[in-house]
Amino acid sequence: MDLPIHAYFQGKIVPYADAHVGVATHGLNYGTAAFGGLRGYWNEARQSLFVFRPHDHFRRLLNSAKILCMDIGETPESLTQITLDLLRADGYRRDVYIRPLVYKASEGIGVRLHDLEDAITIFALPFNGYMKNDSGAHVTVSSWRRVDDNTIPARGKISGAYASSALVKTDAARAGFDEALLLDQAGHVVEGSAMNVFMVRDGVLITPPITDNILEGITRRSIIELARAELGLTVLERSIDRSEVFICDEFFMTGTAAQVAAVTKVDYRPVGAGVMGPITAQLRTLFDDIVRGKNPRYAQWITAV
């Protein structure tokens, strides 16, 4: 993987090699950090890089920071401007992934959130696909459970919580699967290792509600809006039973990195006809056109670099 060229670090854009923290940094030792993930999409015809819904992503990042008792003195607007300045310095003419990270920057030992220095860094790097088989993924139901909001706040992208996601992803990959589905403590399907989930049953699009220990996904919210406005679908936000996944017509996952990834097999059982379904395919095409600046109806969702 290519390394970033620059990073926003300690209040300015610096060469990536100059952005470093000490090994005693609180966020590194205790997971007292939160991150975001944004995508920049290159449009060759327009010779422009577009960032997808930056204000929404930074609003969520600041909410995650608030949960961790952080105040970095920034707004969604100021963070968007910093990101645009960073990307202009980088000069990428290809798709990129953008990673903002807020973290407890004090160095030392002691578990707490108060009386610590808060900091933010942002970097970007070239990025293509997240899942190799995103048009026909074979997934398994993980033996690990989704973290509960009363344990580690699930609606925030809290860095420490992703140790759970790493366990889930590695176990699935080593067993030969592309991804995994996570159940909550009640046995409902709630997420992938780091993605929101959707299923189609009898023409209705169904996704778990944000009160089922899921991340409040920006891509998830976008897909719900597109399904209703562009495809005329009924969208239900309700809990999903494990066995429903085996008998649904279509199943897909969404996320900043994954975008819209079709699932065609769950624990060796085909989903629907065992190929990407028509609703998933339509949503993938719609989403891809929007993020690349090819759909003027959703121009407010993208910001040109």
C-alpha positions in Angstrom: 0.0 0.0 0.0 1.2 3.5 -0.9 2.0 5.8 2.0 0.5 9.2 2.3 2.4 12.2 0.9 1.4 14.8 3.6 -0.5 14.8 6.9 -2.3 17.5 8.8 -0.5 17.3 12.1 -0.2 19.7 15.1 -2.1 22.4 13.2 -0.3 22.4 9.9 0.2 20.3 6.7 3.6 18.6 6.9 5.4 15.8 5.1 4.0 12.5 6.2 7.4 11.4 7.6 7.2 14.3 10.0 3.9 13.3 11.5 4.7 11.0 14.4 3.7 10.4 18.0 5.5 8.9 21.0 5.0 5.3 22.0 3.6 6.5 25.4 0.7 8.4 23.6 -2.5 7.7 25.4 -4.6 7.1 22.3 -2.1 4.4 21.2 -2.0 2.6 24.5 -5.7 2.7 25.4 -7.6 3.1 22.2 -8.8 6.6 23.3 -9.2 7.8 19.8 -11.9 8.0 17.2 -11.6 8.1 13.4 -13.5 8.9 10.3 -13.3 7.6 6.8 -14.0 9.7 3.7 -13.5 8.9 0.0 -12.3 11.1 -2.8 -13.4 10.1 -6.3 -11.5 11.1 -9.4 -13.6 12.1 -12.5 -11.3 11.8 -15.5 -13.7 13.6 -17.8 -14.0 16.6 -15.5 -10.4 16.4 -14.3 -11.6 16.8 -10.8 -11.5 15.0 -7.4 -14.7 14.9 -5.5 -15.1 14.3 -1.7 -18.3 12.6 -0.7 -20.4 14.3 2.0 -17.4 15.7 4.0 -19.6 17.8 6.3 -21.6 14.8 7.3 -18.5 12.8 8.0 -16.9 15.5 10.1 -20.1 16.0 12.0 -20.1 12.4 13.0 -16.4 12.6 13.9 -17.0 15.5 16.2 -19.8 13.5 17.8 -17.4 10.6 18.4 -15.0 13.1 19.9 -17.7 14.4 22.2 -18.4 10.9 23.5 -14.7 10.6 24.4 -14.7 14.0 26.2 -12.7 15.7 23.4 -12.7 19.3 22.2 -10.4 19.9 19.3 -11.8 23.4 18.5 -12.9 22.6 15.0 -16.2 22.6 13.1 -17.3 20.4 10.1 -16.7 23.4 7.9 -13.2 24.0 9.1 -12.3 20.3 8.9 -13.6 20.2 5.4 -11.4 23.1 4.4 -8.3 21.5 6.0 -9.0 18.3 4.1 -9.4 20.2 0.8 -6.1 22.0 1.5 -4.4 18.7 2.3 -5.7 17.1 -0.9 -4.5 20.0 -3.0 -1.1 19.7 -1.5 -1.1 16.0 -2.3 -2.2 16.5 -5.9 -3.7 13.1 -6.3 -5.4 12.4 -9.7 -7.0 9.1 -8.7 -9.4 7.7 -6.0 -8.2 8.3 -2.5 -9.2 7.3 1.1 -9.1 10.1 3.7 -8.5 9.3 7.3 -9.1 11.9 10.1 -8.2 10.8 13.6 -8.9 12.5 16.9 -6.9 11.1 19.8 -5.7 11.7 23.3 -2.3 13.0 22.7 -0.9 13.2 26.2 1.9 10.7 26.9 1.9 8.6 30.1 0.1 5.9 31.9 -3.4 6.1 33.4 -6.8 5.1 32.1 -9.1 8.1 31.9 -10.6 10.6 29.5 -10.3 13.8 31.5 -7.2 16.1 31.9 -5.6 14.9 28.7 -4.6 16.8 25.6 -6.8 16.3 22.5 -5.4 16.4 19.0 -6.4 15.7 15.4 -4.5 14.4 12.4 -5.7 13.9 8.8 -4.0 12.1 5.9 -5.0 10.6 2.6 -3.7 7.8 0.4 -4.5 6.2 -2.9 -7.3 3.7 -2.7 -9.0 1.3 -5.0 -11.3 -1.5 -3.8 -11.9 -2.6 -0.2 -13.4 -6.1 -0.9 -11.9 -8.1 -3.8 -15.3 -9.9 -4.3 -17.7 -7.0 -3.8 -20.0 -8.1 -6.5 -20.6 -11.6 -5.1 -19.2 -11.9 -1.6 -19.4 -15.1 0.4 -19.8 -14.3 4.1 -20.2 -16.2 7.3 -21.9 -15.5 10.6 -19.2 -14.7 13.1 -18.9 -16.3 16.5 -18.0 -12.8 17.9 -20.7 -10.4 18.9 -21.2 -6.8 18.0 -20.0 -4.4 20.8 -22.9 -3.1 22.8 -23.5 0.7 23.1 -23.3 0.4 26.8 -19.8 -1.1 26.5 -18.2 0.9 23.8 -20.5 3.4 22.0 -21.4 1.7 18.8 -22.6 4.7 17.0 -19.2 6.3 17.2 -16.1 5.2 15.3 -14.2 4.6 18.5 -10.7 3.2 17.7 -10.6 0.7 20.6 -13.8 -0.9 19.4 -12.2 -2.0 16.1 -10.1 -4.6 17.9 -13.4 -6.5 17.8 -13.8 -5.9 14.1 -10.2 -7.1 13.5 -11.0 -10.4 15.3 -14.1 -10.8 13.2 -12.4 -10.0 9.9 -9.3 -12.2 10.4 -11.3 -15.2 11.5 -13.5 -15.0 8.5 -10.7 -14.5 6.1 -8.7 -17.4 7.5 -11.7 -19.6 7.1 -11.9 -18.7 3.4 -14.8 -16.1 3.5 -14.8 -12.6 2.1 -16.5 -11.1 5.1 -18.6 -11.8 8.2 -21.9 -10.9 9.7 -22.1 -9.9 13.3 -25.0 -10.6 15.7 -25.9 -8.5 18.7 -26.5 -10.1 22.1 -30.1 -10.7 21.2 -29.1 -12.7 18.1 -30.0 -10.1 15.5 -27.9 -9.5 12.4 -26.6 -5.9 12.8 -23.4 -5.3 10.8 -20.5 -6.7 8.9 -17.0 -6.4 10.4 -17.0 -2.7 9.5 -20.1 -2.2 7.3 -23.8 -1.6 7.6 -26.1 -4.2 6.2 -29.3 -4.3 4.1 -31.6 -7.1 2.8 -34.4 -7.2 0.3 -37.5 -9.3 1.1 -40.5 -9.2 -1.3 -39.5 -5.9 -2.8 -39.0 -4.2 0.6 -35.5 -2.9 1.7 -34.8 -3.7 5.3 -31.9 -2.5 7.5 -31.3 -2.5 11.3 -32.2 0.7 13.1 -29.5 2.9 14.6 -30.7 1.7 18.1 -29.5 -1.9 17.3 -25.8 -1.1 18.2 -24.9 -0.1 14.6 -22.7 2.7 13.3 -24.7 5.6 12.0 -23.3 5.2 8.5 -23.2 8.0 6.0 -23.3 5.6 3.1 -26.2 3.8 4.8 -28.1 7.0 5.1 -27.4 7.9 1.5 -28.6 4.4 0.3 -31.8 4.7 2.2 -32.5 8.1 0.6 -31.7 6.8 -2.9 -33.8 3.7 -2.5 -36.9 5.8 -1.5 -36.4 8.7 -3.9 -34.9 7.0 -7.0 -36.3 3.4 -6.9 -39.5 4.1 -5.1 -38.8 1.4 -2.5 -40.3 1.0 0.9 -37.5 1.0 3.4 -38.0 -0.5 6.9 -35.6 0.0 9.7 -36.1 -3.0 12.0 -34.2 -5.8 13.5 -33.1 -8.7 11.3 -33.3 -12.3 12.4 -30.3 -14.5 11.6 -32.5 -17.0 9.6 -33.9 -14.2 7.5 -30.6 -13.8 5.8 -30.9 -17.3 4.4 -34.2 -16.7 2.8 -34.1 -13.1 1.7 -34.0 -12.1 -2.0 -30.9 -9.9 -1.9 -28.4 -8.9 0.7 -25.7 -6.2 0.6 -23.3 -4.2 2.8 -22.5 -0.5 2.7 -19.7 1.7 4.0 -17.2 4.4 3.0 -14.6 1.8 2.0 -16.9 -0.9 0.8 -19.4 1.4 -0.9 -22.2 -1.1 -2.0 -21.0 -4.7 -1.8 -23.3 -7.5 -2.9 -23.5 -10.6 -0.8 -24.5 -13.7 -2.8 -23.8 -16.5 -0.3 -24.0 -16.8 3.5 -22.5 -19.9 5.1 -22.7 -21.8 1.8 -26.3 -21.0 1.3 -27.1 -18.9 -1.8 -28.8 -15.5 -1.3 -31.7 -15.4 -3.7 -30.5 -16.7 -7.1 -26.9 -16.7 -5.9 -26.0 -13.6 -7.9 -26.2 -9.9 -7.4 -29.8 -8.9 -7.4 -31.4 -6.1 -9.4 -32.0 -3.7 -6.6 -28.4 -4.0 -5.3 -27.2 -3.5 -8.9 -29.3 -0.3 -9.4 -28.1 1.2 -6.1 -24.5 0.4 -6.9 -24.7 2.2 -10.2 -26.6 5.2 -8.7 -24.1 5.6 -5.9 -21.1 5.3 -8.2 -22.5 8.0 -10.6 -23.2 10.3 -7.7 -19.8 10.1 -5.9 -18.0 10.7 -9.2 -20.0 13.8 -10.0 -22.1 12.3 -12.8 -25.5 12.9 -11.3 -26.4 16.6 -11.0 -29.4 15.9 -8.8 -27.1 15.0 -5.9 -24.4 17.6 -6.5 -24.8 18.8 -2.9 -23.4 15.5 -1.7 -20.0 16.1 -3.2 -17.3 18.7 -2.8 -14.8 19.4 -5.5 -11.2 19.6 -4.5 
